[in-house]
Amino acid sequence: CTDELTGLLNRRGFYELAQNKIDSYSYTKGSGLVIYGDMDGLKKINDSLGHDIGDKAIQLEAEILKSVFGSSDIIGRLGGDEFGIVSFNKKEEDIILVQEKIDKKCKQIMKEQSLEFELSITLGCIEFTEEMSELTILLINADKNMYKNKNFKKSSKTNQKHLETKIIL
């Protein structure tokens, strides 16, 4: 159940392994995060530079995720440019540091490899507990939170551009 492009778990493998681990972990009163990640701008990369470069962007993002999350965490490519992660012993407020680490690694790789595209991903998360441990529902909620974060990112960039324009004028 491995994704050919990234070497991560594919959707089916992710769902099976993640649900089993969540069940056993939450049974012992453990908790953690279910994280939904969606790459920023992959359509633009595919449309302007081609699907081979888009595939490279997906592979690089997968490597970054593997380097940021621990060996006991579960990472899967859910499809296209979407990733699912189950990370243990983390709380919702930890996602800020995780996002910062990923952003830093993206910038580092862009610089080291002189990439002709921007490498970026937006995350959303929700905590799983013994009472809330159904992966499908958790992913739906993490996805909703990811879209809130994506919209915030877009509005921040728009406001930043507007600010820059005002300063220039």
N, C-alpha and C positions, 0 to 999 in steps of 0.2 A: 504494500500500500504506500508506495513512494512516488512522489512527484518527479517525473523525468527531468524537468528543467532545473529544479533547485536541489534535489536530493532530500527535501523535507518530506514529511508525511503528506500524502494527498488528502483530500477532503474526507474520504471514507475512513482512512487510517487515523486521521486526527480525531474524528468524532468517536470512533471506537476506543482508542487509547485514552483520550482525554476524559470521556465519561467514566470509564473504569477507574481512572486515577482520582477523579473528583469524588466518586462514590466512596472509595476506600479512605481517602483523605478526610472528607467531611464526616465520615462515620466516627472517626477518632477525634472529632471536634476541631479539626484543622480548618483553615480557610486559606484563601488565596484569590487571585484575580483571573478572570477570563477577559482576554484582551482581543479586540478586533482591530486590525491594521489595514489601511487602504493607502496605496502609494499615491503620491500627488503628481499629477501631470503625465501619467503614462500614455494616455491617448495622444497628447501633444508630442511626446517622444516618438511614438509609433508613426504618427502622421507626418512629422517633419524629418525624422532620421531613419525610419524604417523599423520593421518588426524585429530584425536581428539585434538592433541597438536596444529596442524595448525589452527583448529577452535578456540582454546583458544587464539592464537596469534591474530587472526582477531577480536575477541571480545575485547581483551585488547586494540588494536589499535583504535577500535571504541570508547571505553571509553575515551581514551586519546584525541581523536578529539573532543568529546563532552565537555571535560573539558577545552580545549584550545579556542574553538570558543564560541561566545556569543549566547544567547537564540534566538536572531532574525536571526542568520545565519542559513543556511539550509545545512544539511549534509545527504548524502545518500550513501549506498553501491551500486555501479554500477554493481558489479559482482566480484566473486572470491576475490581478494585482492585489488580491486580498489575502490576508494572513490571519490565522487564529493562533493564539498563544494561551496556554494555561500556565500560570506562574504561581508557585506555592509560597506560603508565608509572606505574602505582600498584602498591603492595604491599598484602598483607592488613592490615598494621597501619595503613594509611592510612584504612581504613574507619571507624575511631573518629572521626577528624577530620571525615570526610564526614558521618557521622551527626550529629555535633554541629552542623555548619553547617546541615543540613536541619532539625534540631530548632529551632534558633534562628530560621530563616526561618519555620517553621510558627508559632511563638509570635508573631513580629512581624506576620505576616498576620492571625492571629487577633485581635490587639489593634487593628491598623489598621482592619480591616473589621468589628470588633465581632461576630465570628462567634458564632452560638448553638450551635456544636459544636466539639469538639476536633479539630484537624487534626494528624495524626501518621502516621508510616510507620516500619516496622521493616525494616532491611536485613540481608541475609546475603550473603557473598561467597566467592569462591574465585579463586585466581590461575590465569591461563592461561599456558602456556609452549609451546615447540615440541613437547615431549613430551605435553602435556595440552592439546589444542586443540579437542576435539569439543564444540561449543556445547551440544548436548542434555545431555550428561553434566555439563558445567560448571554448567548451570542447575539440574539436579537437586541437585547438591551445594550450590550457593549457596542454593537453596530450603531444604534441610535445615538449613543454618547460620542462615538467617533464622528458622526455627521455634525453634531453640535460643535465639536472641536474643529472640524474642517471648515465649517461656516465661520467660526470665530477667526481662524487663520486667514480666510479670504477677506473678511471684513477688516482685519488688522492690516493686511497688505494694501487694501483699497484706501484705508484711512492714511496709511504711511505714504502712499503715492500722492494722495491729495495734499498731505502735509508738505511733501517734497516740492510739489508743483507750486504751492503757495509761497514757499521760501524762495524758489527761483523767480517767481513773478515779483 
